[in-house]
Amino acid sequence: MKTRLLTAIILLLAALCPGLSLRAESERGGENPPDRRERLPYYVEKGDTLYYDSLPPAVSIGSKTKKELRQYRKLVANFAKVYPYSTIARQLVENADKAFAEGNMSRRQKEAYVNSLQRRIISSYEKTARQMTMSQGQLLMKLIDRETGKSPHDLIRDYKSGVAAGFWQGLASLFGVDMKKHYDPEGKDRDVEYLVACWEDGSFPDLYYSLFNEYPVIPEIPDKMKKYL
């Protein structure tokens, strides 16, 4: 039941927050890193074959107990999965507000815009949303607040209605999810804010590699969504 509720909330939020962008496309170019399983380069010197390679930078995460390390690994893994989708919200909200202003849209036109976007987002990301865990969904809600300056409750209220926002907040609260809660970069969300900084300065892939011995997978933007970005 919790999973179904969270899926519904995520899909509704996605529908209210128009686009998908990856702010953290760093100097790696936003492309997935090369497959490190391919054959190593080599050169031959005096009849000897010498293989060579470069190692990715190691990122120190400080001294942690086994329990703290497990929790930190979970946070980093969850962040890697959901942060790109929070930047969707930021760009979609910016683009929706711009479209509303430039088109001088009526209330009915705004509803048509949001409903059209909703159908495209659900068809593009429903599978992704259904695969999210409760902790990933809660982290996504916090990051949406960080990126847009509005809590998920505020977004639903502004782009749908106050009645809809109240309904979803009431339903979410039954399962310990607070859609009105704001991001706290200097308090409870300090570790998350550090990960955002790593993402923005391009060091997050190396941090992720240090923990999991592989790079995070960067999701691609479906063609049907690009017109809203």
Contacts in CASP RR format, 6 or more apart in sequence:
PFRMAT RR
TARGET T0000
AUTHOR 0000-0000-0000
METHOD contacts of the structure
MODEL  1
MKTRLLTAIILLLAALCPGLSLRAESERGGENPPDRRERLPYYVEKGDTL
YYDSLPPAVSIGSKTKKELRQYRKLVANFAKVYPYSTIARQLVENADKAF
AEGNMSRRQKEAYVNSLQRRIISSYEKTARQMTMSQGQLLMKLIDRETGK
SPHDLIRDYKSGVAAGFWQGLASLFGVDMKKHYDPEGKDRDVEYLVACWE
DGSFPDLYYSLFNEYPVIPEIPDKMKKYL
1 175 0 8 1.000
2 134 0 8 1.000
2 175 0 8 1.000
3 130 0 8 1.000
3 133 0 8 1.000
3 134 0 8 1.000
5 171 0 8 1.000
5 172 0 8 1.000
5 174 0 8 1.000
5 175 0 8 1.000
5 177 0 8 1.000
6 132 0 8 1.000
6 134 0 8 1.000
6 137 0 8 1.000
6 175 0 8 1.000
6 177 0 8 1.000
7 129 0 8 1.000
7 130 0 8 1.000
7 132 0 8 1.000
9 137 0 8 1.000
9 141 0 8 1.000
9 152 0 8 1.000
9 168 0 8 1.000
9 172 0 8 1.000
9 177 0 8 1.000
9 179 0 8 1.000
10 129 0 8 1.000
10 132 0 8 1.000
10 137 0 8 1.000
10 140 0 8 1.000
11 121 0 8 1.000
11 122 0 8 1.000
11 125 0 8 1.000
11 126 0 8 1.000
11 129 0 8 1.000
12 156 0 8 1.000
12 168 0 8 1.000
13 89 0 8 1.000
13 140 0 8 1.000
13 141 0 8 1.000
13 144 0 8 1.000
13 152 0 8 1.000
13 155 0 8 1.000
13 156 0 8 1.000
14 85 0 8 1.000
14 88 0 8 1.000
14 89 0 8 1.000
14 118 0 8 1.000
14 121 0 8 1.000
14 122 0 8 1.000
14 125 0 8 1.000
14 129 0 8 1.000
15 114 0 8 1.000
15 117 0 8 1.000
15 118 0 8 1.000
15 121 0 8 1.000
15 122 0 8 1.000
16 114 0 8 1.000
16 118 0 8 1.000
16 155 0 8 1.000
16 156 0 8 1.000
16 158 0 8 1.000
16 159 0 8 1.000
16 160 0 8 1.000
17 88 0 8 1.000
17 89 0 8 1.000
17 90 0 8 1.000
17 92 0 8 1.000
17 93 0 8 1.000
17 96 0 8 1.000
17 144 0 8 1.000
17 148 0 8 1.000
17 155 0 8 1.000
17 159 0 8 1.000
18 91 0 8 1.000
18 92 0 8 1.000
18 93 0 8 1.000
18 95 0 8 1.000
18 96 0 8 1.000
18 114 0 8 1.000
18 117 0 8 1.000
18 121 0 8 1.000
18 228 0 8 1.000
19 88 0 8 1.000
19 89 0 8 1.000
19 91 0 8 1.000
19 92 0 8 1.000
19 95 0 8 1.000
19 121 0 8 1.000
19 221 0 8 1.000
19 225 0 8 1.000
19 228 0 8 1.000
19 229 0 8 1.000
20 84 0 8 1.000
20 85 0 8 1.000
20 87 0 8 1.000
20 88 0 8 1.000
20 91 0 8 1.000
20 92 0 8 1.000
20 219 0 8 1.000
20 221 0 8 1.000
20 225 0 8 1.000
20 229 0 8 1.000
21 84 0 8 1.000
21 87 0 8 1.000
21 88 0 8 1.000
21 90 0 8 1.000
21 91 0 8 1.000
21 221 0 8 1.000
21 229 0 8 1.000
22 30 0 8 1.000
22 84 0 8 1.000
22 87 0 8 1.000
22 218 0 8 1.000
22 219 0 8 1.000
23 87 0 8 1.000
23 199 0 8 1.000
23 200 0 8 1.000
24 83 0 8 1.000
24 84 0 8 1.000
24 199 0 8 1.000
24 200 0 8 1.000
24 202 0 8 1.000
24 204 0 8 1.000
25 218 0 8 1.000
26 199 0 8 1.000
26 201 0 8 1.000
26 202 0 8 1.000
26 203 0 8 1.000
26 204 0 8 1.000
26 205 0 8 1.000
27 202 0 8 1.000
28 202 0 8 1.000
28 205 0 8 1.000
30 218 0 8 1.000
31 218 0 8 1.000
32 215 0 8 1.000
32 217 0 8 1.000
32 218 0 8 1.000
33 205 0 8 1.000
33 215 0 8 1.000
40 51 0 8 1.000
40 52 0 8 1.000
40 53 0 8 1.000
41 51 0 8 1.000
41 52 0 8 1.000
41 53 0 8 1.000
42 49 0 8 1.000
42 50 0 8 1.000
42 51 0 8 1.000
42 52 0 8 1.000
43 49 0 8 1.000
43 50 0 8 1.000
43 52 0 8 1.000
44 50 0 8 1.000
56 206 0 8 1.000
56 209 0 8 1.000
56 210 0 8 1.000
57 203 0 8 1.000
57 206 0 8 1.000
58 206 0 8 1.000
58 210 0 8 1.000
59 203 0 8 1.000
59 206 0 8 1.000
59 207 0 8 1.000
59 210 0 8 1.000
61 69 0 8 1.000
61 72 0 8 1.000
61 207 0 8 1.000
61 210 0 8 1.000
61 211 0 8 1.000
64 72 0 8 1.000
72 191 0 8 1.000
72 211 0 8 1.000
73 211 0 8 1.000
73 212 0 8 1.000
74 135 0 8 1.000
75 139 0 8 1.000
75 191 0 8 1.000
75 192 0 8 1.000
75 195 0 8 1.000
76 195 0 8 1.000
76 207 0 8 1.000
76 208 0 8 1.000
76 211 0 8 1.000
77 212 0 8 1.000
78 133 0 8 1.000
78 135 0 8 1.000
78 136 0 8 1.000
78 139 0 8 1.000
79 139 0 8 1.000
79 192 0 8 1.000
79 195 0 8 1.000
80 204 0 8 1.000
80 208 0 8 1.000
80 216 0 8 1.000
81 132 0 8 1.000
81 136 0 8 1.000
82 132 0 8 1.000
82 136 0 8 1.000
82 137 0 8 1.000
82 139 0 8 1.000
82 140 0 8 1.000
82 143 0 8 1.000
83 143 0 8 1.000
83 195 0 8 1.000
83 196 0 8 1.000
83 199 0 8 1.000
84 218 0 8 1.000
84 219 0 8 1.000
85 125 0 8 1.000
85 128 0 8 1.000
85 140 0 8 1.000
85 219 0 8 1.000
86 140 0 8 1.000
86 143 0 8 1.000
86 144 0 8 1.000
86 146 0 8 1.000
86 147 0 8 1.000
87 147 0 8 1.000
89 144 0 8 1.000
89 147 0 8 1.000
89 148 0 8 1.000
89 155 0 8 1.000
90 147 0 8 1.000
90 148 0 8 1.000
91 229 0 8 1.000
92 117 0 8 1.000
92 228 0 8 1.000
92 229 0 8 1.000
93 148 0 8 1.000
93 150 0 8 1.000
93 155 0 8 1.000
95 228 0 8 1.000
95 229 0 8 1.000
96 113 0 8 1.000
96 114 0 8 1.000
96 117 0 8 1.000
96 159 0 8 1.000
99 105 0 8 1.000
99 113 0 8 1.000
100 110 0 8 1.000
100 113 0 8 1.000
103 109 0 8 1.000
105 113 0 8 1.000
114 159 0 8 1.000
114 160 0 8 1.000
117 228 0 8 1.000
120 224 0 8 1.000
120 225 0 8 1.000
120 228 0 8 1.000
121 225 0 8 1.000
123 224 0 8 1.000
124 222 0 8 1.000
124 224 0 8 1.000
124 225 0 8 1.000
128 219 0 8 1.000
132 140 0 8 1.000
134 175 0 8 1.000
134 177 0 8 1.000
138 177 0 8 1.000
139 192 0 8 1.000
141 151 0 8 1.000
141 152 0 8 1.000
141 177 0 8 1.000
141 179 0 8 1.000
141 181 0 8 1.000
142 181 0 8 1.000
142 183 0 8 1.000
142 189 0 8 1.000
142 192 0 8 1.000
143 183 0 8 1.000
143 192 0 8 1.000
143 196 0 8 1.000
144 150 0 8 1.000
144 151 0 8 1.000
144 152 0 8 1.000
144 155 0 8 1.000
145 151 0 8 1.000
145 152 0 8 1.000
145 181 0 8 1.000
145 182 0 8 1.000
145 183 0 8 1.000
146 183 0 8 1.000
146 185 0 8 1.000
146 189 0 8 1.000
146 196 0 8 1.000
148 155 0 8 1.000
150 158 0 8 1.000
151 179 0 8 1.000
151 180 0 8 1.000
151 181 0 8 1.000
151 182 0 8 1.000
152 179 0 8 1.000
153 165 0 8 1.000
153 166 0 8 1.000
153 168 0 8 1.000
153 169 0 8 1.000
153 179 0 8 1.000
153 180 0 8 1.000
154 165 0 8 1.000
154 180 0 8 1.000
156 162 0 8 1.000
156 164 0 8 1.000
156 165 0 8 1.000
156 166 0 8 1.000
156 168 0 8 1.000
156 179 0 8 1.000
157 164 0 8 1.000
157 165 0 8 1.000
157 166 0 8 1.000
165 179 0 8 1.000
168 179 0 8 1.000
169 178 0 8 1.000
169 179 0 8 1.000
169 180 0 8 1.000
172 178 0 8 1.000
172 179 0 8 1.000
183 189 0 8 1.000
183 192 0 8 1.000
184 190 0 8 1.000
185 192 0 8 1.000
185 193 0 8 1.000
186 193 0 8 1.000
195 204 0 8 1.000
195 207 0 8 1.000
198 204 0 8 1.000
198 207 0 8 1.000
204 216 0 8 1.000
205 215 0 8 1.000
205 216 0 8 1.000
208 214 0 8 1.000
208 215 0 8 1.000
208 216 0 8 1.000
209 215 0 8 1.000
221 229 0 8 1.000
END
